[in-house]
Amino acid sequence: MAISMTAAAEQHVARHLQGRGKGIGIRLGVRTTGCSGLSYVLEFVDEAAPEDEVFACGEVKLVIDPKSLLYLDGTELDYVKEGLNEGFEFRNPNVKDECGCGESFHV
């Protein structure tokens, strides 16, 4: 199982961790919500739990809990800027469908 980050995502996370003054990376997970069933959750991580899967992405670590890993295997996390909009983009090969607003998905 593997999850990766693009250089743009890695740099964005590294800048925010430096601004925070602490942390090893970000946690990517999924939770049950929305019209399609699942949505992505991102949060800063100061320390990984023993059961977490940790993927080294350059200077930062991408931390995934075991339950979320089943839905995220093969995902690439990117950080994109398009015009005035910017944010994380998830390229998840497991997604079968997304809701109309783009906030949730199902596998």
N, C-alpha and C positions, 0 to 999 in steps of 0.2 A: 504494500500500500504506500502511496506517495502523494504528497501535496506540495505545491511549489508556489513561489512568488516571483513576479517579474522584478527586474532591477528598479523600475519606477516605484513599485509597491514597497520594496525593501528600503529604498531611500526615504520614502515618505514616513514609514514606521520608525526608522532610525532617527530622523529629525525630531519626531515627537517624543521618542524615548529620551533623547538628549535634552529636550526642553523640560521633560518631567524630572530629569535628574536621577532616574532609577528605572528598573525594569529590564527584562530579558527579551521581550518581544510582545506578540499579540496572540490571543486565544481566538481561534475561529471555531464556531460551533453552530449548531442548528437547534431551533426550538419549534414546538408545535404552535402554529398561529396562522392567521390570514385565511384567505379564501381557498388557497391550494394546499394548505396543510403544514408547510415548513417555511421558516425564514432563517436567514443567516444572522449570527450574532458575533460581534467583534468587541474585544475588550483588551486593555493592556494587561500584561502578566508580569508580576514581579518574581514569581517562583512557580515552577511546574509542580503539579501533584505527582506522586509516584505512579499512578495509573495512566497519566497522560502520555500521548505519543508526541515527541518533540522532533521537528524537522528544522535543521539548520539551513538558513537562507542568508548566506553572507554574514553580515554583522548581527542579524537578528534571528530570533527563533519563532517558529510558527508552532503553537501548542494546540493540540486537538484532544478532546476527551474521547474515550473509547466508543461511546454511543454515537457521537457525531461522525466519527471516522468512517462508519459504514456508509453514510450519505455523501461524504466528501472525497472519497478515494479518487484520485486523478484530477482533482480540482487545481486550477491555477488562479491565484489571487493577483489582480493587476490594479494599478492606480492610474486612472485616466483623467485627462483634462480635455473637455470639448467646449469651446467657447467660454461662457461664464460658469459652466458646470464642471465640477470635478468630484471624484469619489472612487471608492473601490468597485471593481467589477469582478464577478465570479464566473469563471469558465469551468462549469461543472458538467462533465460528460454523463453523469447519472440522471440529470434532470430530464423528465419526460414531458413536463408542461409547466407553464408559469401562469399566474393570474394576470389579468389585464393591466393592473397597476404596476406589476413587476416587483411587488414586495414579498411574494411568497411563491413556492414551487412545490412540486411533488415528484417523487422518484418511482 
